Amino acid sequence: ILDLDFMTYFFKSKRGIHLLQLASPGGAGRNKTLGQQEFLNLEIPLPPLSEQRKIASILQTCDNTIYLTEQLIETKQKRKLALMQRLLTGKVRFPNFEGEWTSVIFEDVFSFLRTIAFSRADLTLKETEPTVFNMHYGDIHATYSTDILDLSKETKVPKISDCSKLPK
Protein backbone atom coordinates (compact mmCIF):
# COMPACT_ATOMS: atom_id res chain seq x y z
CA ILE A 1 0.00 0.00 0.00
CA LEU A 2 3.05 2.27 0.18
CA ASP A 3 5.49 3.40 -2.53
CA LEU A 4 8.92 4.13 -1.03
CA ASP A 5 9.75 6.85 -3.60
CA PHE A 6 6.47 8.61 -2.80
CA MET A 7 7.31 8.53 0.92
CA THR A 8 10.83 9.81 0.27
CA TYR A 9 9.46 12.80 -1.65
CA PHE A 10 6.79 13.38 0.99
CA PHE A 11 9.38 13.62 3.77
CA LYS A 12 11.38 16.09 1.66
CA SER A 13 8.33 18.38 1.42
CA LYS A 14 7.63 21.17 3.94
CA ARG A 15 4.84 19.19 5.53
CA GLY A 16 7.00 16.04 5.71
CA ILE A 17 9.92 17.92 7.25
CA HIS A 18 7.55 19.46 9.79
CA LEU A 19 6.24 16.02 10.77
CA LEU A 20 9.78 14.64 11.07
CA GLN A 21 10.65 17.52 13.39
CA LEU A 22 7.62 16.74 15.54
CA ALA A 23 8.79 13.12 15.78
CA SER A 24 12.32 14.19 16.72
CA PRO A 25 12.28 15.39 20.34
CA GLY A 26 15.33 16.52 22.20
CA GLY A 27 18.33 18.71 21.49
CA ALA A 28 18.80 21.28 18.83
CA GLY A 29 19.81 20.82 15.22
CA ARG A 30 21.97 17.92 14.19
CA ASN A 31 21.85 16.20 17.60
CA LYS A 32 18.14 15.39 17.31
CA THR A 33 17.19 11.76 17.03
CA LEU A 34 14.06 10.36 15.45
CA GLY A 35 11.66 9.04 18.07
CA GLN A 36 10.52 5.71 16.64
CA GLN A 37 7.17 5.64 18.43
CA GLU A 38 6.45 9.28 17.57
CA PHE A 39 7.36 8.52 13.94
CA LEU A 40 5.06 5.49 13.81
CA ASN A 41 2.19 7.62 15.19
CA LEU A 42 2.51 10.31 12.48
CA GLU A 43 -0.59 10.82 10.35
CA ILE A 44 0.43 11.10 6.71
CA PRO A 45 -1.57 11.60 3.51
CA LEU A 46 -1.73 8.42 1.47
CA PRO A 47 -3.36 8.34 -1.96
CA PRO A 48 -3.96 5.02 -3.75
CA LEU A 49 -0.78 3.14 -4.72
CA SER A 50 -1.14 3.87 -8.43
CA GLU A 51 -1.40 7.61 -7.70
CA GLN A 52 1.62 7.46 -5.36
CA ARG A 53 3.64 5.87 -8.18
CA LYS A 54 2.46 8.50 -10.68
CA ILE A 55 3.38 11.36 -8.29
CA ALA A 56 6.81 9.83 -7.58
CA SER A 57 7.40 9.31 -11.31
CA ILE A 58 6.57 12.94 -12.12
CA LEU A 59 8.83 14.22 -9.34
CA GLN A 60 11.64 11.91 -10.49
CA THR A 61 11.26 13.30 -14.00
CA CYS A 62 11.59 16.81 -12.56
CA ASP A 63 14.72 15.78 -10.64
CA ASN A 64 16.22 14.29 -13.81
CA THR A 65 15.44 17.46 -15.76
CA ILE A 66 17.08 19.59 -13.07
CA TYR A 67 20.15 17.33 -13.07
CA LEU A 68 20.49 17.49 -16.87
CA THR A 69 20.03 21.27 -16.82
CA GLU A 70 22.74 21.61 -14.17
CA GLN A 71 25.07 19.46 -16.29
CA LEU A 72 24.31 21.61 -19.34
CA ILE A 73 25.03 24.79 -17.37
CA GLU A 74 28.32 23.35 -16.12
CA THR A 75 29.32 22.42 -19.68
CA LYS A 76 28.40 25.89 -20.96
CA GLN A 77 30.42 27.50 -18.14
CA LYS A 78 33.48 25.43 -19.07
CA ARG A 79 33.07 26.36 -22.74
CA LYS A 80 32.79 30.02 -21.80
CA LEU A 81 35.99 29.86 -19.75
CA ALA A 82 37.83 28.25 -22.66
CA LEU A 83 36.45 30.84 -25.07
CA MET A 84 37.45 33.65 -22.71
CA GLN A 85 41.01 32.32 -22.63
CA ARG A 86 41.19 32.32 -26.41
CA LEU A 87 39.38 35.62 -27.05
CA LEU A 88 40.95 37.67 -24.26
CA THR A 89 44.48 36.68 -25.24
CA GLY A 90 44.00 37.34 -28.95
CA LYS A 91 44.55 33.69 -29.89
CA VAL A 92 41.19 33.78 -31.66
CA ARG A 93 40.15 36.89 -33.59
CA PHE A 94 36.89 37.78 -35.26
CA PRO A 95 36.82 38.31 -39.03
CA ASN A 96 37.10 41.95 -40.15
CA PHE A 97 39.25 42.94 -37.18
CA GLU A 98 42.81 43.80 -37.98
CA GLY A 99 45.83 45.22 -36.28
CA GLU A 100 48.00 44.03 -33.47
CA TRP A 101 46.91 44.12 -29.89
CA THR A 102 48.95 46.50 -27.77
CA SER A 103 49.97 46.33 -24.16
CA VAL A 104 49.36 49.26 -21.86
CA ILE A 105 50.10 50.07 -18.29
CA PHE A 106 46.79 49.87 -16.46
CA GLU A 107 47.40 53.24 -14.86
CA ASP A 108 47.36 54.82 -18.34
CA VAL A 109 43.73 53.82 -18.89
CA PHE A 110 42.32 53.74 -15.34
CA SER A 111 42.21 56.12 -12.38
CA PHE A 112 41.57 54.90 -8.87
CA LEU A 113 40.45 57.70 -6.56
CA ARG A 114 40.45 55.80 -3.30
CA THR A 115 40.88 58.76 -0.95
CA ILE A 116 38.28 61.04 -2.49
CA ALA A 117 34.79 61.21 -1.01
CA PHE A 118 32.02 62.48 -3.27
CA SER A 119 28.76 63.64 -1.78
CA ARG A 120 25.54 62.64 -3.47
CA ALA A 121 25.22 66.25 -4.68
CA ASP A 122 28.56 65.86 -6.49
CA LEU A 123 27.21 62.82 -8.31
CA THR A 124 24.46 64.70 -10.16
CA LEU A 125 25.67 66.23 -13.42
CA LYS A 126 24.44 67.47 -16.75
CA GLU A 127 24.62 64.97 -19.62
CA THR A 128 27.02 67.27 -21.52
CA GLU A 129 29.79 67.13 -18.89
CA PRO A 130 32.57 64.56 -19.26
CA THR A 131 31.93 61.67 -16.91
CA VAL A 132 33.28 58.51 -15.40
CA PHE A 133 31.23 55.87 -13.62
CA ASN A 134 31.30 55.84 -9.87
CA MET A 135 29.67 53.79 -7.14
CA HIS A 136 28.80 55.77 -4.03
CA TYR A 137 30.32 54.13 -0.96
CA GLY A 138 26.98 54.22 0.88
CA ASP A 139 25.46 52.04 -1.85
CA ILE A 140 27.94 49.19 -1.38
CA HIS A 141 26.05 47.61 1.51
CA ALA A 142 22.64 49.25 1.20
CA THR A 143 22.08 48.67 -2.51
CA TYR A 144 24.62 46.24 -3.87
CA SER A 145 24.83 43.83 -0.93
CA THR A 146 27.00 40.95 -2.12
CA ASP A 147 26.37 41.64 -5.81
CA ILE A 148 28.68 44.62 -6.16
CA LEU A 149 28.95 44.19 -9.91
CA ASP A 150 25.32 45.19 -10.46
CA LEU A 151 25.84 48.28 -12.59
CA SER A 152 22.18 49.20 -12.81
CA LYS A 153 22.90 51.95 -10.29
CA GLU A 154 25.65 53.71 -12.23
CA THR A 155 26.17 57.28 -11.17
CA LYS A 156 28.13 59.89 -13.06
CA VAL A 157 30.86 62.07 -11.60
CA PRO A 158 33.08 64.66 -13.26
CA LYS A 159 36.17 63.36 -15.01
CA ILE A 160 38.83 65.47 -13.40
CA SER A 161 42.48 65.27 -14.33
CA ASP A 162 43.57 67.91 -11.82
CA CYS A 163 43.03 66.59 -8.27
CA SER A 164 42.90 70.16 -6.91
CA LYS A 165 39.48 70.48 -8.58
CA LEU A 166 38.01 67.49 -6.75
CA PRO A 167 35.23 68.18 -4.25
CA LYS A 168 36.34 68.34 -0.63
PyMOL commands that set and color helices and strands:
alter all, ss='L'
color gray80, all
select helices_A, chain A and resi 4-10+14-22+29-31+36-40+49-87+106-108+121-123+137-144+151-153+163-165
alter helices_A, ss='H'
color red, helices_A
select strands_A, chain A and resi 131-134+155-158
alter strands_A, ss='S'
color yellow, strands_A
deselect
rebuild
show_as cartoon
